[in-house]
Amino acid sequence: MDPRRMLRSSVLAVTAAGLLLSGCTGTDPSNSSSVSTPEGGGSGSGTSAAPVAELKPYYAQKLAWRECGVPGFECSTLKAPLDYEKPEGESIKLAVARKKATGPGARIGSLLVNPGGPGGSAIGYLQAYAGIGYPAQVRARYDMVAIDPRGVARSEPVECLTGKEMDAYTQVDQTPDDPAETNRLTTSFKAFAAGCEKRSGTVLPHVSTEDSARDMDVLRAVLGDRKLAYVGASYGTFLGATYAELFPDRAGRLVLDGALDPSLPARQVNRDQTAGFETAFRSFATDCVTRTDCPLGSTSVADASARLKEFFAELDARPVPTGESRELGESLATTGVLTAMYDENAWPQLREGLASAMEGDGAGLLALADSYYERESDGSYTNLMYANAAVNCLDLPPAFSRPQEVEEALPDFEKASPVFGRGFAWAALNCAYWPTPATGTPHPIEAKGADPILVVGTTKDPATPYKWAQALADQLASGRLLTYDGDGHTAYGRGSECIDSAINAYLLKGTVPQDGKRCR
C-alpha cells in the first residue's frame, strides 16, 4: 500500500481513506453571544451561543432541498466562510444530502455520518451504505445526513494531478535503494504538492479538520438540531472529537468508531500504523498458511512474511504484466496487499491475487490497489488522494523534513513491520514539501462539558490501532470505551450483534454501555 494515506471507511466497498493526523485547537468564535441558536429535535437538551455577527448569516441560512438522482435521498448546498478568521470574506459551497426518518417512532433529529479519510465522500457513504444499510431502527428515527467536507468530492474539491500523472505517482518506488531512487521519490512528492497548489491554491489553506468541524456546527444549526448526533469512522473520529472540543455544549450522541489518538505527532502516527498493518498481516498469514491455496507457504507466519518480502523484492527488480499498460511493481503490489487488510472478507481475493502475481499475472493485485486509490475504469481518479494530503499536511507538522531523517528512522519502522516498515517510513515524507504550512499541533482532546461520547476500538484494527481508541477514551472527559475483539477496520455494522446493539441503544436512547465493555 502507498501509505501516503492509511485510514479507510468501515465498509471497504464504499472506500474512504486517510493517512491519519490530528488537528488543532482554536477559539470558538460563536461563543461570544448569549443568543440561542435555532432549536429543534436534536439528540439532547441544552442551549448554545449564537455566532458572532459575521457568522450569523451562515447560521441563519435555509437549505433548499432537491432530488439528486438517488431514490429516497435529497440534496442541498450549504454556504460557509472560506476562512473562519475572516467570515465576512469569500464563501464556499458545501454539498449536503439526507434521507428523512422513515418511522415508526418519533423522529429524534439528524444523524450526521462520516466514513473517514480524510478525503472520503460522506455523501457517497450515505447513499451507498449508511442511508440504506444502517440498522432499520436507527434510520426510522433519525434523518440520515451527510456533508462532504470542504475539499472533498462535491464540496470545493482539491485537485492536483491528471489521471496519467496519478498513474505515474502511484508507481514510484516507495522503498528507495540508492540516492537516485530517493531523488525520484522526493521529486514525485514535490510534483504532487505543486500540482495541488496550481489547481487548488485558493482552498488549500482552509481544508483543516477544524474548518470542517466548524462547518458541521453550521449545518447542525441550519438543520434545527440543538446538539449534534454523529457517527464517524476512522479519520471521522478525529473530526467528531474536534467538534466536541470546539463545541462541547453542542456535542450530543457521538460515536467514534476506529478511533485515533490526537495527541500523537505525525511520525508516531505513521509508526503506529505500520505496527497496526503488521498485526493485521500476521492475522491474515495465520489463516493463510492453514489453507491449500495459500501462496505464501504452509509452514509458519514467519515464513509467510519472509516469502512476501522476497516477492516484493522480485517485483522491485522485475514488475509483472497486468493485461494493460501499467505493470505491477513493488509499490502497487504493496498497496494491493494492504488494501485487503482492512477487511478479512477480502482475504480470499488477496490469496488469489498473490498467487496469480507470483505466476506472472498482476491483474488481481492491481485491481485491489485501484480500488484503494479510487481509480476509475477510464483512468481517472476521484479526488480522495488529493484531499487526503491537503487535510493531513494542514492538520499536523510533517513527520520528516528531509530524506536523512527518514534514513535515521528506518530501523524503528522496520522493527514495527519487517515487510512494510520501509515503505511506510518513506511515504511519511510527503508533507515535507507541502506548499501550505501546517496549522494544527498534536494535543489531547478532553472536550470537558460534552455529553458521554462513545469511543469504539477493534483489537486487530490495522489502520487505527486499538491503543488509539484506549487513549482517546481516556483523554475525553466523558469518553466511554467499547471494544470489539476481532479483525478488520472499525466495528459498527460488521456483524457483531454485541457491538451493534450497544451502539444502537446509545443512539436511540442515550444509553451508554459500561465503560470497557468488550464484544466479539
C-alpha positions in Angstrom: 0.0 0.0 0.0 1.1 3.5 -0.6 1.0 4.8 3.0 0.5 8.4 1.9 -3.0 7.7 3.2 -3.8 4.9 5.5 -7.3 5.2 7.1 -10.3 3.8 5.5 -14.1 3.6 5.9 -15.8 0.9 7.8 -17.2 -0.5 4.5 -14.5 -1.3 2.1 -16.7 -1.2 -0.9 -17.6 2.5 -0.2 -13.9 3.4 0.2 -13.0 6.3 2.3 -9.4 6.6 3.4 -6.7 8.5 5.0 -3.3 9.0 6.4 -4.5 9.9 9.9 -3.1 13.0 11.5 -4.5 15.1 14.3 -5.7 18.7 14.3 -5.5 21.9 16.2 -7.3 23.8 18.9 -8.7 27.2 18.5 -11.0 29.9 19.9 -14.7 29.3 19.3 -15.9 32.5 17.5 -19.5 31.5 18.0 -19.4 31.7 21.8 -19.2 35.5 22.0 -23.0 36.0 22.1 -25.6 34.7 24.5 -28.4 34.4 21.9 -29.6 30.8 21.4 -29.1 29.0 18.1 -32.2 27.6 16.4 -33.9 24.9 18.4 -35.1 21.6 17.1 -35.4 17.9 17.6 -31.8 17.2 18.4 -30.4 14.2 20.3 -30.0 16.1 23.6 -31.1 19.2 25.5 -29.2 22.3 26.2 -28.6 25.7 24.7 -25.7 27.0 22.7 -24.5 30.5 22.0 -25.2 32.0 18.6 -22.5 33.1 16.2 -20.8 36.4 16.1 -22.4 38.9 13.8 -20.3 38.0 10.8 -21.3 34.3 11.1 -25.0 34.8 11.7 -26.0 34.8 8.0 -24.4 31.4 7.7 -26.1 30.0 10.8 -29.5 31.5 9.7 -29.4 30.2 6.1 -32.2 28.0 4.8 -31.4 24.9 2.8 -33.2 24.3 -0.5 -33.7 20.6 -0.8 -34.0 18.9 -4.2 -33.9 15.4 -5.7 -30.4 14.3 -6.6 -30.7 11.1 -8.6 -30.8 8.6 -5.9 -34.3 7.5 -4.9 -35.2 8.4 -1.3 -32.4 11.0 -0.9 -32.4 14.8 -1.1 -29.5 17.1 -1.7 -28.7 20.7 -1.0 -25.9 23.2 -0.7 -24.6 24.8 2.5 -22.7 28.0 2.4 -19.7 28.5 4.8 -16.9 31.0 5.1 -13.8 30.1 3.2 -11.8 31.5 6.1 -13.4 31.4 9.6 -11.0 34.1 10.7 -12.4 36.3 8.0 -16.1 35.3 7.9 -17.1 38.5 6.1 -14.9 37.4 3.2 -15.3 34.9 0.5 -17.7 31.9 1.0 -17.7 28.4 -0.3 -20.4 25.9 -1.2 -20.6 22.5 0.6 -22.7 19.6 -0.6 -25.2 18.1 1.8 -27.5 15.1 1.4 -30.1 13.5 3.6 -32.7 10.7 3.8 -35.6 11.5 6.1 -36.5 9.4 9.0 -38.8 6.6 7.9 -40.6 5.8 11.1 -42.1 4.1 13.0 -41.4 6.0 16.2 -40.9 9.7 16.9 -38.1 11.5 15.0 -35.1 12.1 17.2 -33.3 14.5 14.9 -30.5 14.4 12.4 -27.6 11.9 12.4 -24.5 13.0 10.6 -22.2 10.3 9.3 -18.7 10.4 8.1 -16.8 7.4 6.7 -13.2 8.5 7.2 -10.4 9.7 5.1 -9.6 12.5 5.2 -10.9 12.6 1.6 -13.8 10.1 1.8 -17.1 11.3 0.4 -19.7 11.3 3.2 -22.5 11.7 0.7 -21.2 8.7 -1.3 -21.1 6.7 2.0 -24.6 7.9 3.0 -26.2 7.0 -0.4 -24.3 3.7 -0.9 -24.4 2.4 2.7 -25.4 4.4 5.7 -28.8 5.6 4.4 -29.9 2.1 3.4 -27.6 -0.2 5.5 -27.6 1.2 9.0 -29.9 -0.6 11.4 -33.5 0.0 10.5 -34.4 1.3 13.9 -31.8 4.0 13.6 -32.9 5.0 10.1 -36.5 5.0 11.4 -35.9 7.7 14.0 -33.1 9.9 12.5 -32.8 11.9 9.3 -29.6 10.4 7.9 -27.4 13.3 6.9 -24.0 13.7 5.3 -21.9 16.7 4.3 -18.9 16.2 2.0 -16.1 18.0 4.0 -14.6 21.0 2.3 -12.0 20.0 -0.3 -13.7 16.6 -0.8 -15.8 15.2 -3.7 -18.7 17.6 -4.2 -17.5 20.3 -1.8 -14.9 22.6 -3.5 -12.7 19.5 -4.3 -9.0 19.8 -4.1 -7.4 18.8 -7.5 -3.8 18.0 -8.1 -2.9 15.7 -10.9 -4.2 14.3 -14.2 -5.1 10.6 -14.4 -1.9 9.8 -16.2 0.2 11.8 -13.7 -1.6 10.0 -10.9 -0.8 6.6 -12.5 2.9 7.5 -12.6 2.7 8.8 -9.0 1.3 5.6 -7.6 4.0 3.5 -9.3 7.0 5.4 -7.9 9.3 3.2 -5.8 8.4 3.7 -2.1 11.5 1.8 -0.9 14.4 3.6 -2.5 17.7 1.7 -2.6 20.1 4.4 -3.6 20.3 8.2 -4.0 18.9 8.2 -7.5 15.7 6.4 -6.3 15.4 8.6 -3.3 15.6 11.6 -5.6 12.8 10.2 -7.8 10.6 9.7 -4.8 11.1 13.2 -3.4 10.6 14.6 -6.9 7.2 12.9 -7.1 6.2 14.4 -3.7 7.2 17.8 -4.9 5.3 17.5 -8.2 2.2 16.3 -6.3 2.3 19.3 -4.0 3.0 21.7 -6.8 0.0 20.3 -8.8 -2.2 20.9 -5.7 -1.0 24.4 -5.3 -1.5 25.2 -9.0 -5.0 23.7 -9.3 -6.4 24.4 -5.8 -4.3 27.1 -4.2 -7.3 29.2 -3.0 -8.9 26.5 -0.9 -5.7 24.7 0.1 -5.1 26.7 3.3 -8.7 26.2 4.5 -9.4 22.5 4.5 -8.3 21.6 8.0 -10.2 19.3 10.3 -11.1 22.3 12.5 -12.6 24.1 9.5 -14.7 21.0 8.7 -15.8 20.7 12.3 -17.0 24.3 12.2 -18.9 23.6 9.0 -20.7 20.8 10.9 -21.8 23.2 13.5 -23.3 25.5 10.9 -25.1 22.5 9.4 -26.3 21.4 12.8 -27.9 24.8 13.4 -29.4 25.0 10.0 -30.9 21.6 10.4 -32.5 22.8 13.6 -30.7 20.4 16.0 -29.8 21.7 19.4 -27.0 19.1 19.7 -25.0 17.1 17.1 -25.7 13.4 16.7 -22.9 11.8 14.8 -21.2 8.5 13.7 -17.7 8.9 12.5 -15.4 6.1 11.4 -11.6 6.1 11.1 -10.5 9.7 10.4 -14.1 10.6 11.1 -13.4 10.0 14.8 -10.9 12.9 14.8 -13.4 15.1 13.0 -16.0 14.2 15.7 -13.6 14.7 18.6 -12.5 18.0 17.2 -16.2 19.1 17.0 -16.6 18.1 20.7 -13.5 20.1 21.6 -14.7 23.2 19.8 -18.4 22.9 20.8 -18.7 20.7 23.9 -22.1 22.0 24.9 -23.4 21.1 21.4 -22.0 17.6 21.3 -24.8 15.1 21.7 -24.6 11.4 20.9 -21.2 11.0 19.2 -20.0 7.5 18.1 -16.3 7.5 17.3 -15.5 4.1 15.6 -11.9 3.1 14.8 -10.6 6.0 16.8 -7.3 7.9 16.5 -5.2 9.4 19.2 -5.0 13.2 18.6 -2.1 13.6 21.0 0.4 11.9 18.7 2.9 13.7 16.4 2.9 12.6 12.8 5.9 10.4 13.0 4.4 8.4 15.8 1.1 8.1 14.0 2.9 6.6 11.0 4.9 4.3 13.1 1.9 3.0 15.0 0.0 2.4 11.8 3.0 0.5 10.5 2.7 -1.8 13.5 -1.1 -2.0 13.0 -0.8 -3.3 9.5 1.9 -5.8 10.6 -0.6 -7.1 13.2 -3.3 -7.4 10.5 -0.9 -9.1 8.1 0.0 -11.7 10.8 -3.7 -12.4 11.3 -4.0 -13.0 7.5 -0.9 -15.1 7.4 -2.0 -17.2 10.4 -5.2 -18.0 8.4 -3.4 -18.3 5.1 -0.9 -21.0 6.0 -3.6 -23.4 7.0 -5.2 -23.3 3.5 -4.2 -25.3 0.5 -4.4 -22.2 -1.8 -2.0 -20.1 0.3 0.7 -18.6 -2.0 2.9 -17.8 1.0 3.5 -21.4 2.0 2.1 -23.7 4.6 4.6 -23.7 7.5 4.5 -20.6 9.6 3.7 -16.9 9.8 7.4 -16.1 9.8 8.0 -18.0 6.6 4.9 -16.3 5.0 6.3 -12.9 6.0 9.7 -13.8 4.5 8.1 -15.0 1.3 6.1 -11.9 0.9 9.1 -9.7 1.5 11.1 -11.7 -1.1 8.2 -11.4 -3.6 8.2 -7.6 -3.2 11.9 -7.5 -3.9 11.3 -9.6 -7.0 8.7 -7.1 -8.2 11.1 -4.2 -7.4 13.6 -5.7 -9.9 11.1 -7.1 -12.4 7.5 -5.9 -12.5 4.9 -8.3 -14.0 2.3 -7.6 -16.6 -1.3 -6.9 -15.8 -3.0 -7.1 -19.1 -2.9 -3.3 -19.6 -0.3 -0.6 -20.0 0.6 -0.5 -16.3 2.8 -3.2 -14.8 2.6 -4.4 -11.3 5.7 -3.3 -9.4 6.5 -3.3 -5.7 4.6 -0.1 -4.9 1.3 -1.1 -6.4 1.6 -4.7 -5.2 2.1 -3.5 -1.6 -0.9 -1.2 -1.9 -2.9 -4.2 -3.1 -1.8 -6.4 -0.3 -2.5 -3.9 2.4 -5.9 -2.9 0.9 -7.1 -6.4 1.9 -6.0 -5.9 5.5 -9.0 -3.6 6.1 -11.5 -6.4 6.0 -11.0 -10.2 6.5 -13.7 -10.8 3.8 -11.1 -9.7 1.3 -8.5 -12.3 2.3 -9.7 -14.9 -0.4 -9.3 -12.2 -3.1 -5.8 -11.5 -1.8 -4.7 -15.1 -1.8 -5.9 -15.4 -5.4 -4.2 -12.1 -6.4 -0.9 -13.0 -4.8 -0.9 -16.5 -6.4 -1.6 -15.1 -9.9 1.0 -12.3 -9.5 3.6 -14.9 -8.4 2.8 -16.7 -11.6 3.3 -13.6 -13.7 -0.2 -12.0 -13.9 -0.5 -8.9 -11.7 -4.1 -8.0 -12.6 -5.7 -9.2 -9.3 -3.4 -7.2 -7.1 -3.6 -4.2 -9.4 -7.4 -4.3 -9.0 -7.1 -4.2 -5.3 -4.7 -1.2 -5.5 -7.0 0.6 -7.9 -9.9 0.2 -5.5 -7.8 1.7 -2.8 -6.8 4.7 -4.9 -10.4 5.1 -6.3 -9.1 4.8 -9.9 -12.0 4.7 -12.4 -12.1 2.4 -15.4 -11.4 5.3 -17.7 -8.1 6.0 -16.0 -9.4 9.0 -13.9 -9.3 9.2 -10.2 -11.6 10.6 -7.6 -10.1 13.5 -5.5 -9.7 11.3 -2.4 -5.9 11.2 -2.5 -5.7 14.9 -3.1 -8.0 15.9 -0.3 -6.2 13.4 1.9 -2.9 15.0 1.6 -4.3 18.5 1.8 -6.0 17.9 5.1 -3.2 15.8 6.6 -0.5 18.2 5.8 -2.5 21.1 7.3 -3.5 19.2 10.4 0.0 18.3 11.7 3.6 19.3 11.1 5.3 16.8 8.8 6.7 13.6 10.1 10.0 14.2 8.4 11.5 17.3 6.9 14.2 15.7 4.7 15.3 12.2 3.5 18.1 11.9 6.0 15.6 11.9 8.8 13.8 9.0 7.2 17.0 7.1 6.9 17.6 7.5 10.6 14.1 6.3 11.4 14.1 3.2 9.2 15.2 0.8 12.0 12.3 1.8 14.2 9.8 1.4 11.3 11.3 -1.9 10.2 11.1 -3.1 13.8 7.4 -2.3 13.7 7.0 -4.2 10.4 9.8 -6.1 8.7 7.8 -6.3 5.5 6.1 -2.9 5.3 8.2 -0.6 7.5 10.5 0.9 4.9 7.6 1.9 2.6 5.6 3.4 5.5 8.6 5.5 6.6 9.4 6.9 3.2 5.8 7.7 2.5 5.6 9.8 5.6 8.0 12.3 3.9 5.3 13.7 1.6 4.2 16.6 3.8 7.7 17.9 4.0 7.2 19.5 0.5 3.6 20.8 1.1 3.1 24.4 0.0 0.8 25.4 2.9 2.3 25.4 6.4 0.6 23.2 9.0 -1.9 25.0 11.3 -2.5 22.1 13.7 -0.5 20.6 16.5 -0.7 17.2 18.3 -2.6 17.5 21.6 -5.0 15.5 23.8 -8.7 16.3 23.4 -10.7 16.5 26.6 -14.0 18.2 25.4 -15.0 19.0 29.0 -18.7 19.5 29.3 -19.7 17.2 26.5 -22.3 14.5 26.9 -21.0 11.0 27.1 -19.0 10.1 23.9 -18.8 6.5 22.8 -15.3 5.5 21.5 -15.1 2.2 19.7 -11.9 0.2 19.1 -11.1 -3.1 17.3 -8.3 -5.1 18.8 -6.7 -6.0 15.5 -7.5 -2.9 13.5 -4.7 -2.2 11.0 -5.3 1.4 10.3 -6.3 2.7 13.7 -4.5 0.6 16.3 -6.6 -0.4 19.3 -4.4 1.6 21.7 -5.5 4.8 20.0 -9.1 4.1 21.0 -8.0 3.5 24.5 -6.1 6.7 24.5 -8.9 8.8 23.1 -11.4 7.4 25.5 -9.1 8.2 28.4 -8.5 11.8 27.1 -12.1 12.7 26.6 -13.7 13.8 29.9 -16.9 12.0 29.0 -15.3 9.2 26.9 -16.6 5.6 27.2 -14.7 2.7 25.5 -16.4 -0.1 23.7 -14.1 -2.9 22.4 -14.5 -5.3 19.6 -12.2 -8.3 19.9 -11.6 -9.1 16.2 -10.0 -8.3 12.9 -10.7 -5.5 10.4 -11.0 -1.7 10.5 -13.9 -0.4 12.6 -16.7 -2.4 14.3 -20.2 -1.0 13.7 -22.1 -2.9 11.1 -19.5 -5.6 10.7 -21.6 -8.5 12.1 -21.2 -8.2 15.9 -24.6 -8.2 17.5 -23.0 -7.1 20.7 -21.4 -4.0 19.1 -24.4 -3.1 17.1 -26.9 -3.4 19.9 -24.7 -1.3 22.2 -24.3 1.5 19.6 -28.0 1.4 18.7 -29.1 1.7 22.3 -26.8 4.7 22.7 -28.1 6.4 19.5 -31.7 5.7 20.2 -32.0 6.0 23.9 -28.8 7.7 25.1 -27.9 4.5 27.0 -24.1 4.4 27.4 -22.6 0.9 27.6 -20.5 0.1 30.6 -17.0 1.7 30.2 -14.7 -1.0 29.0 -17.4 -3.3 27.6 -15.9 -6.0 25.3 -17.7 -7.7 22.4 -16.8 -10.5 19.9 
